[in-house]
Amino acid sequence: MQLENYIRSINDFPKPGIAFKDITPLLNSPEATSACLDKLLKMLGDQKVDKVVGIESRGFFFATLLAQKLNAGFVPIRKPGKLPHTTISRSYALEYGDDHIEMHIDAIEKGDRVLLHDDVLATGGTAKAACELIEHLGGQIIQCNFLMELEFLNGRDKISGYDVQSVLKF
């Protein structure tokens, strides 16, 4: 199955000059979703996973499916103010300014084997901040996997110390 055929490019969204990669056609196809999930699982191999961490918001789609298939817990990483319990946060650089992500302080236990998942690896700033949160709580990142990687943005360089895998590369 050619999964790239299920990714729609939307020019000038959310701002001029950006070609947004829309995954809703993929999510709308049970066959494409299943094929994508199978590829994400195959990239992981037979590694044991205790927690799957998904980054808000499009990372949640496959992170929850991965957690279910792996019999692992799901941990959301969210934008500030969205989680109800005590959190830790990390900032990361954007093109103009900074942003923050948060995770519950009790979401990861020391020694947990963690799979980090997001829909897209772009500049790598969000993924790097997520890795820092996980490791701060004592988690061991066994893989960072993504549905898509925008290679021209070199995000892989920011998380080069980890096993980084992506289903599609643009």
C-alpha positions in Angstrom: 0.0 0.0 0.0 1.4 3.4 -1.0 0.7 5.4 2.3 2.0 8.6 0.8 -1.1 8.6 -1.4 -3.2 9.1 1.7 -1.3 12.3 2.8 -2.7 15.5 1.4 -0.6 18.7 1.0 -2.4 21.9 1.8 -0.5 24.9 0.6 -0.3 28.1 2.7 -1.7 26.4 5.8 -1.5 27.5 8.6 0.4 30.4 7.1 1.7 31.5 3.8 4.7 29.4 2.6 3.8 26.3 4.6 2.8 23.1 2.8 0.8 21.3 5.6 0.8 17.5 5.5 -2.8 16.5 6.2 -3.2 13.0 7.6 -7.0 13.0 7.7 -7.3 11.0 4.4 -5.1 8.3 5.9 -7.2 8.3 9.1 -10.4 8.1 7.1 -9.2 4.8 5.5 -9.3 1.8 7.8 -6.9 -0.1 5.5 -4.4 2.7 5.4 -4.6 3.2 9.2 -4.0 -0.5 9.7 -1.1 -0.6 7.3 0.5 2.4 8.9 0.1 0.9 12.4 1.7 -2.3 11.2 4.7 -0.4 9.8 5.1 1.5 13.1 5.1 -1.7 15.0 7.5 -3.4 12.6 10.0 -0.6 13.0 9.9 -1.3 16.8 10.6 -5.0 16.4 10.2 -7.1 19.5 11.3 -4.5 22.0 9.5 -4.4 25.3 7.6 -1.1 25.9 6.1 0.1 29.2 4.7 3.4 28.0 3.9 5.0 24.7 4.2 8.8 24.8 2.2 10.7 22.2 2.7 14.4 21.5 -0.4 16.7 21.1 -2.4 16.5 19.1 -2.0 14.4 16.0 0.5 12.2 17.7 -2.3 10.9 19.9 -4.0 9.0 17.0 -1.3 6.4 16.5 0.2 6.6 20.0 -3.0 5.2 21.6 -3.2 2.5 19.0 0.4 1.6 19.5 -0.1 1.5 23.3 -3.1 -0.8 22.9 -1.2 -3.2 20.6 1.9 -3.2 22.8 -0.1 -3.7 26.0 1.5 -0.5 27.3 0.3 2.6 29.0 -0.4 5.8 27.0 1.0 9.1 28.2 -0.1 12.4 26.6 2.3 15.3 26.2 0.2 18.5 25.9 0.4 22.2 25.5 0.5 24.3 28.7 -2.6 24.3 30.9 -4.3 21.2 29.3 -3.4 18.6 31.9 -5.3 18.6 35.2 -2.6 17.2 37.6 0.8 18.5 38.6 3.1 18.7 35.5 6.6 19.3 34.4 7.4 21.3 31.3 10.0 22.0 28.8 10.4 24.8 26.3 11.5 24.6 22.7 12.4 27.1 20.0 10.0 28.0 17.2 10.8 30.1 14.2 9.7 33.2 16.1 9.9 32.7 19.9 9.4 29.7 22.2 6.7 27.3 23.1 6.2 24.8 25.9 4.9 21.2 26.4 3.9 19.5 29.6 3.5 16.0 31.0 2.1 14.8 34.3 4.9 14.4 36.9 3.8 10.8 37.7 3.3 9.7 34.0 6.7 7.9 33.7 8.3 5.8 36.4 12.1 5.4 36.7 13.2 2.6 34.4 10.1 2.7 32.1 10.9 1.7 28.6 9.3 4.4 26.5 8.3 4.7 22.8 7.9 8.4 21.8 5.5 8.9 18.9 4.4 11.9 16.9 2.8 12.4 13.5 5.6 14.4 12.0 9.3 15.1 12.6 10.0 18.6 11.3 12.6 20.7 13.0 12.9 18.3 16.0 12.3 20.9 18.7 9.2 19.4 20.1 10.6 15.8 20.0 13.8 16.9 21.8 11.7 18.7 24.5 9.6 15.5 24.9 12.7 13.4 25.2 14.0 15.7 27.9 10.7 15.4 29.8 10.7 11.6 29.6 14.3 11.3 30.7 13.8 13.8 33.5 11.3 11.4 35.0 13.7 8.4 34.6 12.3 6.9 31.5 14.5 5.1 28.9 13.6 6.1 25.4 13.9 3.0 23.2 12.6 4.7 20.0 11.2 7.9 18.6 8.9 7.0 15.8 6.9 9.2 13.4 4.4 8.8 10.7 6.2 11.3 8.6 9.6 13.0 8.5 10.2 16.3 6.6 13.9 15.5 5.8 14.7 19.0 4.5 14.2 20.5 8.0 16.8 18.2 9.5 14.9 17.5 12.7 16.6 14.1 13.1 19.8 16.1 14.0 18.2 17.4 17.2 17.4 13.9 18.4 20.4 12.1 16.9 21.2 10.1 20.1 18.0 8.1 19.8 16.7 5.4 17.5 14.7 7.5 15.1 12.2 5.9 12.7 9.6 7.2 10.3 7.1 5.5 8.0 7.2 8.2 5.3 9.9 10.7 4.3 9.2 13.9 2.4 
